[in-house]
Amino acid sequence: MAKYKPYSYAQGMFIPVFFSEQIQKGTFEYTLNYLVDHELDLSIFDARFTNDETGAPAYDPRILLKIILFAYSRGITSSRAISECCEKNILFMALSANTRPHFTTIASFVSSMDKEVVSLFLQVLLICDQQNLIGREMFAIDGCKLPSNASKEWSGTKADLTKKVEKIERALHRMIIRHKSMDLEKIEPEVRDHEEKYKKKLQKSAAKIRDWLKDHDDRRGSGGKPVKSNITDNDSAKMATSKGVIQGYVGVASVDKKHQVIVGAEAYGQGSESNLLVPSLKSIQSNLEQIGDQDVFGKAKVVADSGYHSEKNLEYLYTENIDGYVADTRFRKRDPRFATAERYKDLPAYHFATRAGGKRLFRPEHFTFADDLSHAICPAGKKLYRNGCNAKVKDYQAYKFKGAKRDCLPCQLRRECLRKPEKTEARQLAYFPGKKRNGNERFTEKMKRKIDSTIGRAIYGMRLAVGEPPFGHIRSTMKLDRFSLRGKRKVNAQWNLFCMVHNLKKIHSYGAVVGS
């Protein structure tokens, strides 16, 4: 019978460890260690400390930056987990030179480096440029919406929160009355304790809302209208995602085509991205100019999805002579390659319709128009006849269509089609063949022609391959599924740190060998 040497995983052993030998050449930790020590200027952190004559020595920012960036690269975002790794993981021990910083030190360093992170991001971007990793041929602008350290249950306008606190106080009043009646009865102690805890919880919630309402007013959206505030983190916003509504931020990244290096990054506390295109373009220009490029958009193309489409954004692209390709919401409907896409969808597609007056409405894009514009077909398959071909709607030329009463009155989709189905007999809609205002063609129409051309579709088709991989890398590999901090200043610093790690990995994978 075979004989094997005995072994046990439960045993321990004291062995000599040289930290420099644990950081092996060819690994990411080696690249990170070398760049932080030899390429990055961390004197920007010196102004934080005034302990040159008195006071305890502080942790070297190089040590803290190394372990934080390395932890992020491994999908570790918790300051407690990073601190624990510095005590148990040999690579973290090597990078930190066994200094073992406390988790509060790590958390404070991350949350307070909003000013320094801008300089660090630019320094890493400069290294990418020196390594010839930035091609400047195409920039893809996109964003990913992530929840933050805030509850959406504490969101609302000032009027909403006032109603909420009044509702809580009414519940408290009813509870107090019930408690008085309970005093005359024999109630189990457990029930009484539960009621008291719930009462204190409601009182605390009401006081929290009242205190917030004293010092805050409604947030204003881009249009000047009140938007929902959040008591926990008023810089965050409610935003709709494919997985439901979240309370959080959108992390916007501008990505270069050559190696998917992120050349601009910013976190915003708003759900709509339509007014973020211009700030992103200015961020690209500013960052690349600071590393020595004076003609950023001279030959580069800019691509962005329909979330960034607006007349104002397109006007900026044209007036600034930027070769941009921004899709509109009907772009794929006009693409012949998607002509048969509807057969694979469940009909009718109610979830594509918007709400108005509390009811779902079919928009003009849900109707099919004849090539000669003689009629239109509604989602129920009925004809709408043309009753005007030279109408004016807000200075725009339009074709008008109206359904027949015999079709609309008995239709089962009336409540989804009409704003007031109990009053309106038939559906009417307008079709704009090419919107021109006061005789001038809109920038939206110019972009449609540009992006619908063969070369335009080919260029815009590269957007997914350029702009999406960094988000997949940050969210899946580096495990950033939520922002752990509160406030735009801190969240933006965390987002920039993750984008910086992404760029450092590009240097490690595609740059010249460092430290040799």
C-alpha positions as CSV (number, residue, x, y, z in Angstrom):
1,M,0.0,0.0,0.0
2,A,1.3,3.5,-0.9
3,K,2.8,5.6,1.9
4,Y,2.6,9.4,1.9
5,K,4.2,12.1,4.1
6,P,1.8,13.4,6.7
7,Y,0.7,17.1,6.5
8,S,-1.6,19.5,8.4
9,Y,-3.0,22.8,7.4
10,A,-3.7,23.6,11.0
11,Q,0.0,24.1,11.9
12,G,1.8,27.4,11.9
13,M,5.3,28.5,11.3
14,F,7.5,31.5,11.9
15,I,9.4,32.4,8.7
16,P,11.6,35.4,7.8
17,V,9.8,37.8,5.4
18,F,11.4,40.5,3.3
19,F,8.7,42.9,2.1
20,S,10.6,44.0,-1.0
21,E,10.8,40.4,-2.2
22,Q,7.0,39.9,-1.9
23,I,6.4,42.6,-4.5
24,Q,7.4,40.7,-7.6
25,K,8.2,42.2,-11.0
26,G,5.5,41.8,-13.5
27,T,2.7,42.1,-11.0
28,F,0.2,45.0,-10.7
29,E,1.4,45.7,-7.1
30,Y,4.9,46.1,-8.4
31,T,3.8,48.6,-11.0
32,L,1.7,50.5,-8.4
33,N,4.5,50.5,-5.9
34,Y,7.0,51.9,-8.5
35,L,4.7,54.6,-9.9
36,V,3.7,55.9,-6.5
37,D,7.3,56.0,-5.3
38,H,9.0,57.3,-8.4
39,E,6.4,59.0,-10.7
40,L,3.7,60.6,-8.6
41,D,4.3,63.9,-6.8
42,L,2.6,63.5,-3.4
43,S,3.9,66.8,-2.0
44,I,0.3,68.0,-2.4
45,F,-0.5,66.2,0.8
46,D,2.1,68.0,2.9
47,A,-0.1,71.0,3.5
48,R,-2.4,68.7,5.5
49,F,0.1,68.4,8.3
50,T,1.6,70.9,10.8
51,N,3.5,68.4,12.9
52,D,7.0,69.3,11.8
53,E,8.0,70.6,15.2
54,T,5.4,69.2,17.6
55,G,2.8,66.4,17.4
56,A,3.0,62.7,16.5
57,P,4.3,61.6,13.1
58,A,1.6,60.9,10.5
59,Y,1.2,57.9,8.2
60,D,3.0,58.6,4.9
61,P,0.5,59.4,2.1
62,R,2.4,57.0,-0.2
63,I,1.7,54.1,2.1
64,L,-2.0,54.9,2.4
65,L,-2.4,55.6,-1.3
66,K,-0.7,52.3,-2.2
67,I,-2.9,50.1,0.0
68,I,-6.1,51.9,-1.0
69,L,-5.5,51.7,-4.7
70,F,-4.4,48.1,-4.4
71,A,-7.4,47.2,-2.4
72,Y,-9.7,48.9,-4.9
73,S,-8.0,46.9,-7.7
74,R,-8.9,43.7,-5.7
75,G,-12.6,44.7,-5.2
76,I,-12.1,45.7,-1.5
77,T,-13.7,49.0,-0.7
78,S,-14.4,48.9,3.0
79,S,-11.8,50.7,5.2
80,R,-12.2,48.0,7.9
81,A,-11.5,45.3,5.3
82,I,-8.5,47.2,4.0
83,S,-7.2,47.6,7.6
84,E,-7.7,43.9,8.2
85,C,-5.8,43.0,5.0
86,C,-2.8,45.0,6.3
87,E,-2.7,42.7,9.3
88,K,-3.2,39.4,7.6
89,N,-2.4,39.6,3.9
90,I,1.3,39.5,3.0
91,L,0.9,41.7,-0.1
92,F,-0.8,44.4,1.9
93,M,1.8,44.0,4.6
94,A,4.5,44.5,2.1
95,L,3.0,47.5,0.4
96,S,2.3,49.1,3.8
97,A,5.7,48.1,5.2
98,N,3.8,46.5,8.1
99,T,2.6,49.9,9.4
100,R,-0.9,48.6,9.9
101,P,-3.0,51.9,9.7
102,H,-6.3,51.9,11.6
103,F,-9.5,51.8,9.5
104,T,-10.4,55.3,10.7
105,T,-7.2,56.6,9.3
106,I,-7.9,55.0,5.9
107,A,-11.5,56.2,5.9
108,S,-10.5,59.8,6.8
109,F,-7.8,59.8,4.1
110,V,-10.2,58.7,1.3
111,S,-13.1,61.0,2.3
112,S,-10.8,64.1,2.6
113,M,-8.8,63.9,-0.6
114,D,-11.2,65.6,-2.9
115,K,-8.7,68.3,-3.8
116,E,-5.6,66.1,-4.1
117,V,-7.4,63.4,-6.2
118,V,-7.7,65.8,-9.1
119,S,-3.9,66.3,-9.2
120,L,-3.3,62.6,-8.8
121,F,-5.7,61.8,-11.7
122,L,-3.9,64.2,-14.0
123,Q,-0.5,62.8,-13.0
124,V,-1.7,59.2,-13.9
125,L,-3.2,60.6,-17.1
126,L,0.2,62.2,-18.0
127,I,1.9,58.8,-17.4
128,C,-0.6,57.2,-19.7
129,D,0.2,59.8,-22.4
130,Q,3.9,59.4,-22.0
131,Q,3.4,55.6,-22.4
132,N,1.5,56.4,-25.7
133,L,-1.8,54.9,-24.4
134,I,-4.0,57.8,-25.4
135,G,-4.8,57.9,-29.2
136,R,-7.1,61.0,-29.3
137,E,-9.0,59.5,-32.2
138,M,-12.3,59.0,-30.4
139,F,-13.8,59.8,-27.0
140,A,-16.9,58.0,-25.8
141,I,-18.9,59.6,-23.0
142,D,-21.1,57.5,-20.8
143,G,-22.2,57.1,-17.2
144,C,-23.3,54.4,-14.8
145,K,-25.8,55.0,-12.1
146,L,-24.8,53.6,-8.7
147,P,-26.6,53.7,-5.3
148,S,-25.0,55.7,-2.5
149,N,-24.9,55.6,1.2
150,A,-28.4,57.1,1.5
151,S,-32.0,55.7,1.6
152,K,-34.5,56.7,-1.0
153,E,-37.2,56.5,1.7
154,W,-35.9,59.8,3.0
155,S,-36.5,61.6,-0.3
156,G,-39.0,64.2,-1.3
157,T,-39.7,67.8,-2.0
158,K,-40.3,70.1,1.0
159,A,-44.0,69.7,0.6
160,D,-43.7,65.9,0.5
161,L,-41.5,65.8,3.6
162,T,-43.9,68.1,5.4
163,K,-46.8,65.8,4.6
164,K,-44.7,62.8,5.8
165,V,-43.8,64.3,9.2
166,E,-47.5,65.3,9.7
167,K,-48.5,61.8,9.0
168,I,-45.9,60.5,11.5
169,E,-47.2,62.9,14.1
170,R,-50.8,61.8,13.6
171,A,-49.7,58.2,14.0
172,L,-47.9,59.2,17.2
173,H,-51.0,60.9,18.5
174,R,-53.1,57.8,17.9
175,M,-50.4,55.7,19.6
176,I,-50.5,57.9,22.7
177,I,-54.2,57.6,22.9
178,R,-53.9,53.8,22.6
179,H,-51.2,53.7,25.3
180,K,-53.5,55.5,27.7
181,S,-56.2,52.8,27.1
182,M,-53.6,50.1,27.5
183,D,-52.6,51.4,30.9
184,L,-56.1,50.4,32.1
185,E,-55.7,46.9,30.7
186,K,-53.4,44.0,31.4
187,I,-51.0,44.0,28.5
188,E,-48.1,41.6,28.0
189,P,-44.7,43.4,28.8
190,E,-43.3,42.3,25.4
191,V,-46.1,44.0,23.6
192,R,-45.7,47.2,25.6
193,D,-41.9,47.2,25.0
194,H,-42.5,46.8,21.3
195,E,-44.9,49.7,21.3
196,E,-42.6,51.9,23.2
197,K,-39.7,51.2,20.8
198,Y,-41.8,51.9,17.8
199,K,-43.0,55.1,19.4
200,K,-39.5,56.3,20.0
201,K,-38.5,55.4,16.4
202,L,-41.4,57.5,15.1
203,Q,-40.5,60.4,17.4
204,K,-36.9,60.2,16.2
205,S,-38.0,60.2,12.5
206,A,-40.3,63.1,13.0
207,A,-37.6,65.2,14.8
208,K,-35.1,64.3,12.0
209,I,-37.4,65.6,9.3
210,R,-38.4,68.7,11.3
211,D,-34.7,69.6,11.9
212,W,-33.9,69.2,8.2
213,L,-36.9,71.3,7.1
214,K,-35.7,74.2,9.3
215,D,-32.3,74.5,7.5
216,H,-33.0,73.4,3.9
217,D,-35.1,74.4,1.0
218,D,-36.1,72.5,-2.2
219,R,-33.3,71.5,-4.6
220,R,-33.7,73.0,-8.0
221,G,-33.3,70.9,-11.2
222,S,-31.7,72.1,-14.4
223,G,-35.0,73.7,-15.4
224,G,-35.4,75.6,-12.2
225,K,-38.2,73.4,-10.9
226,P,-38.1,71.8,-7.4
227,V,-36.7,68.2,-7.4
228,K,-36.7,65.7,-4.6
229,S,-34.2,66.3,-1.8
230,N,-32.8,63.6,0.4
231,I,-32.4,64.1,4.2
232,T,-29.5,61.6,4.5
233,D,-27.5,62.8,1.5
234,N,-29.0,65.9,-0.2
235,D,-26.4,65.8,-3.0
236,S,-27.7,62.4,-4.2
237,A,-30.8,61.9,-6.3
238,K,-33.4,59.4,-7.2
239,M,-32.7,57.8,-10.5
240,A,-34.3,55.1,-12.6
241,T,-32.1,52.2,-13.7
242,S,-32.7,48.8,-15.4
243,K,-33.0,47.3,-11.9
244,G,-35.4,49.8,-10.4
245,V,-35.2,53.2,-8.8
246,I,-32.1,53.9,-6.7
247,Q,-30.9,56.8,-4.5
248,G,-27.4,57.6,-5.7
249,Y,-25.1,59.2,-8.2
250,V,-24.2,58.8,-11.8
251,G,-20.5,58.3,-12.5
252,V,-19.6,59.8,-15.8
253,A,-16.5,58.8,-17.6
254,S,-14.9,60.0,-20.9
255,V,-13.0,57.1,-22.5
256,D,-10.3,57.3,-25.1
257,K,-10.6,54.7,-27.9
258,K,-7.0,53.4,-28.2
259,H,-6.8,51.5,-24.8
260,Q,-10.0,52.6,-23.0
261,V,-8.0,55.1,-20.8
262,I,-10.4,57.3,-18.9
263,V,-9.5,60.9,-19.7
264,G,-12.3,62.6,-17.7
265,A,-14.3,61.5,-14.6
266,E,-16.9,63.1,-12.5
267,A,-19.8,62.0,-10.3
268,Y,-23.1,63.9,-10.4
269,G,-26.2,63.7,-8.1
270,Q,-28.9,63.8,-10.8
271,G,-30.8,61.2,-12.7
272,S,-30.9,62.9,-16.1
273,E,-27.6,63.0,-18.1
274,S,-28.9,65.4,-20.8
275,N,-27.0,68.4,-19.4
276,L,-23.8,66.5,-18.6
277,L,-22.4,66.4,-22.1
278,V,-20.9,69.9,-22.1
279,P,-19.3,69.5,-18.7
280,S,-17.8,66.2,-19.8
281,L,-16.4,67.8,-23.0
282,K,-14.9,70.7,-21.0
283,S,-13.4,68.2,-18.6
284,I,-11.7,66.3,-21.5
285,Q,-10.4,69.5,-22.9
286,S,-9.1,70.8,-19.6
287,N,-7.4,67.5,-18.6
288,L,-5.6,67.0,-21.9
289,E,-4.6,70.6,-22.2
290,Q,-3.0,70.4,-18.7
291,I,-0.9,67.4,-19.9
292,G,0.3,69.3,-23.0
293,D,-2.4,68.9,-25.8
294,Q,-3.5,72.2,-27.2
295,D,-5.8,70.9,-29.9
296,V,-7.9,68.3,-28.1
297,F,-10.8,68.0,-30.5
298,G,-9.0,68.9,-33.7
299,K,-9.1,65.4,-35.2
300,A,-11.0,63.5,-32.4
301,K,-14.6,62.2,-32.7
302,V,-17.0,62.3,-29.7
303,V,-19.7,59.7,-29.3
304,A,-22.5,59.6,-26.7
305,D,-25.8,57.7,-26.4
306,S,-29.3,59.1,-26.5
307,G,-29.2,60.1,-22.8
308,Y,-27.0,63.1,-23.8
309,H,-29.2,64.1,-26.8
310,S,-30.7,67.6,-26.6
311,E,-30.9,70.6,-29.0
312,K,-28.7,72.6,-26.7
313,N,-25.9,69.9,-26.6
314,L,-25.9,69.5,-30.3
315,E,-25.7,73.3,-30.8
316,Y,-22.6,73.3,-28.6
317,L,-21.0,70.6,-30.7
318,Y,-21.6,72.5,-33.9
319,T,-20.6,75.9,-32.7
320,E,-17.4,74.5,-31.1
321,N,-16.6,72.5,-34.3
322,I,-16.5,69.2,-32.4
323,D,-17.1,66.2,-34.6
324,G,-19.8,64.6,-32.4
325,Y,-22.1,61.7,-32.9
326,V,-25.0,61.7,-30.4
327,A,-27.9,59.3,-31.1
328,D,-31.6,60.3,-30.6
329,T,-34.2,58.1,-29.1
330,R,-35.4,57.1,-32.6
331,F,-32.0,56.2,-34.0
332,R,-32.5,52.4,-33.9
333,K,-36.0,52.7,-35.3
334,R,-34.5,54.3,-38.4
335,D,-31.7,51.7,-38.7
336,P,-32.6,49.0,-41.3
337,R,-30.5,46.5,-39.4
338,F,-33.2,46.6,-36.6
339,A,-36.2,46.4,-39.0
340,T,-37.2,43.0,-37.7
341,A,-36.5,43.7,-34.0
342,E,-40.2,44.3,-33.1
343,R,-41.0,40.6,-33.8
344,Y,-38.9,39.6,-30.8
345,K,-40.7,41.9,-28.4
346,D,-43.9,41.4,-26.5
347,L,-46.7,43.6,-27.8
348,P,-48.1,45.9,-26.9
349,A,-45.0,47.5,-25.3
350,Y,-46.8,49.4,-22.5
351,H,-43.6,49.9,-20.6
352,F,-42.3,52.2,-23.3
353,A,-45.1,54.6,-22.9
354,T,-44.9,57.6,-20.6
355,R,-47.3,58.7,-17.9
356,A,-49.4,61.8,-18.2
357,G,-52.3,62.6,-16.0
358,G,-51.8,59.3,-14.2
359,K,-52.5,57.3,-17.4
360,R,-50.2,55.6,-19.9
361,L,-50.1,57.3,-23.3
362,F,-48.8,56.1,-26.6
363,R,-46.4,58.7,-28.1
364,P,-46.0,59.5,-31.8
365,E,-43.1,57.0,-32.0
366,H,-45.5,54.2,-31.3
367,F,-47.4,55.0,-34.5
368,T,-46.3,53.9,-38.0
369,F,-46.5,56.5,-40.8
370,A,-47.0,55.7,-44.5
371,D,-44.1,56.7,-46.8
372,D,-46.3,59.3,-48.6
373,L,-47.7,60.4,-45.2
374,S,-51.2,59.8,-46.4
375,H,-52.1,57.9,-43.2
376,A,-50.8,56.5,-40.0
377,I,-51.3,53.2,-38.2
378,C,-51.9,53.2,-34.4
379,P,-50.7,50.5,-31.9
380,A,-54.1,48.8,-32.3
381,G,-53.6,48.5,-36.0
382,K,-56.3,51.1,-37.0
383,K,-55.8,53.9,-39.6
384,L,-55.6,57.5,-38.7
385,Y,-56.4,59.7,-41.7
386,R,-54.5,62.9,-42.6
387,N,-56.5,66.1,-41.9
388,G,-53.7,68.7,-42.5
389,C,-50.4,68.8,-44.3
390,N,-49.2,72.3,-43.8
391,A,-50.1,72.9,-40.1
392,K,-48.0,75.0,-37.8
393,V,-47.2,73.7,-34.3
394,K,-45.0,76.1,-32.3
395,D,-43.5,77.5,-35.5
396,Y,-42.8,73.9,-36.9
397,Q,-44.3,72.5,-40.1
398,A,-46.4,69.4,-39.3
399,Y,-48.7,66.8,-40.8
400,K,-51.8,66.2,-38.7
401,F,-53.7,62.9,-38.4
402,K,-56.9,61.9,-36.7
403,G,-58.5,58.5,-36.0
404,A,-62.1,57.6,-37.0
405,K,-64.7,57.5,-34.3
406,R,-65.8,54.0,-35.3
407,D,-62.3,52.8,-34.5
408,C,-61.4,54.8,-31.5
409,L,-64.7,54.7,-29.5
410,P,-64.8,50.9,-29.1
411,C,-61.0,50.5,-28.9
412,Q,-59.7,48.6,-25.8
413,L,-56.5,50.8,-25.7
414,R,-58.4,54.1,-25.3
415,R,-57.0,54.6,-21.7
416,E,-53.5,54.0,-22.9
417,C,-53.9,56.3,-25.9
418,L,-56.0,59.3,-24.8
419,R,-55.3,61.7,-22.0
420,K,-59.1,62.1,-21.3
421,P,-60.7,58.9,-22.7
422,E,-64.1,59.9,-21.1
423,K,-64.2,63.1,-23.1
424,T,-62.1,62.7,-26.2
425,E,-63.7,60.7,-29.0
426,A,-60.7,60.1,-31.3
427,R,-56.9,60.3,-31.2
428,Q,-55.1,63.1,-32.9
429,L,-51.4,63.6,-33.4
430,A,-48.9,65.6,-35.4
431,Y,-45.9,64.4,-37.4
432,F,-42.9,66.6,-38.0
433,P,-41.1,65.6,-41.3
434,G,-38.0,67.8,-40.5
435,K,-38.3,70.4,-37.8
436,K,-37.4,73.8,-38.9
437,R,-38.0,76.8,-36.7
438,N,-38.3,80.2,-38.2
439,G,-36.9,78.9,-41.4
440,N,-33.7,77.5,-39.8
441,E,-33.0,73.8,-39.6
442,R,-32.6,72.4,-36.1
443,F,-29.4,70.9,-34.9
444,T,-31.3,67.7,-34.1
445,E,-32.1,67.3,-37.8
446,K,-28.5,67.9,-38.8
447,M,-27.4,65.2,-36.4
448,K,-30.0,62.8,-37.6
449,R,-28.7,63.1,-41.2
450,K,-25.1,62.8,-40.0
451,I,-25.6,59.8,-37.7
452,D,-27.9,58.0,-40.2
453,S,-25.3,58.0,-42.9
454,T,-23.2,54.9,-43.5
455,I,-20.1,56.4,-42.0
456,G,-22.1,57.9,-39.2
457,R,-23.6,54.5,-38.2
458,A,-20.2,52.9,-38.4
459,I,-18.6,55.5,-36.1
460,Y,-21.4,55.5,-33.6
461,G,-21.4,51.7,-33.6
462,M,-17.9,51.9,-32.0
463,R,-19.4,53.5,-28.9
464,L,-20.2,50.3,-27.1
465,A,-16.7,48.9,-27.7
466,V,-15.0,52.1,-26.4
467,G,-17.2,53.4,-23.6
468,E,-18.7,50.3,-21.9
469,P,-15.6,48.1,-21.1
470,P,-14.3,50.5,-18.3
471,F,-17.7,50.3,-16.6
472,G,-17.6,46.6,-16.8
473,H,-14.1,46.6,-15.4
474,I,-14.9,48.9,-12.5
475,R,-18.2,47.3,-11.6
476,S,-17.4,43.6,-12.1
477,T,-13.7,43.3,-11.5
478,M,-13.2,46.0,-9.0
479,K,-16.6,45.3,-7.4
480,L,-17.8,48.9,-7.2
481,D,-21.6,48.2,-6.8
482,R,-22.3,51.3,-4.6
483,F,-20.7,54.5,-3.3
484,S,-19.9,54.1,0.4
485,L,-19.6,57.8,1.1
486,R,-22.0,60.7,1.3
487,G,-21.9,64.1,-0.4
488,K,-20.8,64.9,-4.0
489,R,-17.4,66.0,-2.9
490,K,-16.5,62.7,-1.2
491,V,-18.3,60.5,-3.8
492,N,-16.5,62.3,-6.6
493,A,-13.2,61.6,-4.9
494,Q,-14.1,57.9,-4.7
495,W,-15.2,57.7,-8.3
496,N,-11.9,59.4,-9.4
497,L,-9.9,56.9,-7.4
498,F,-11.6,53.9,-9.1
499,C,-11.1,55.5,-12.5
500,M,-7.4,56.1,-11.5
501,V,-7.0,52.4,-10.7
502,H,-8.5,51.5,-14.1
503,N,-5.9,53.7,-15.8
504,L,-3.1,52.3,-13.6
505,K,-4.1,48.8,-14.8
506,K,-3.9,50.1,-18.4
507,I,-0.3,51.3,-17.7
508,H,0.5,47.9,-16.2
509,S,-1.0,45.9,-19.1
510,Y,-0.1,48.0,-22.1
511,G,2.7,50.4,-21.0
512,A,6.4,50.0,-21.0
513,V,8.0,47.9,-18.3
514,V,8.5,50.1,-15.2
515,G,11.3,49.9,-12.7
516,S,13.7,48.0,-15.0
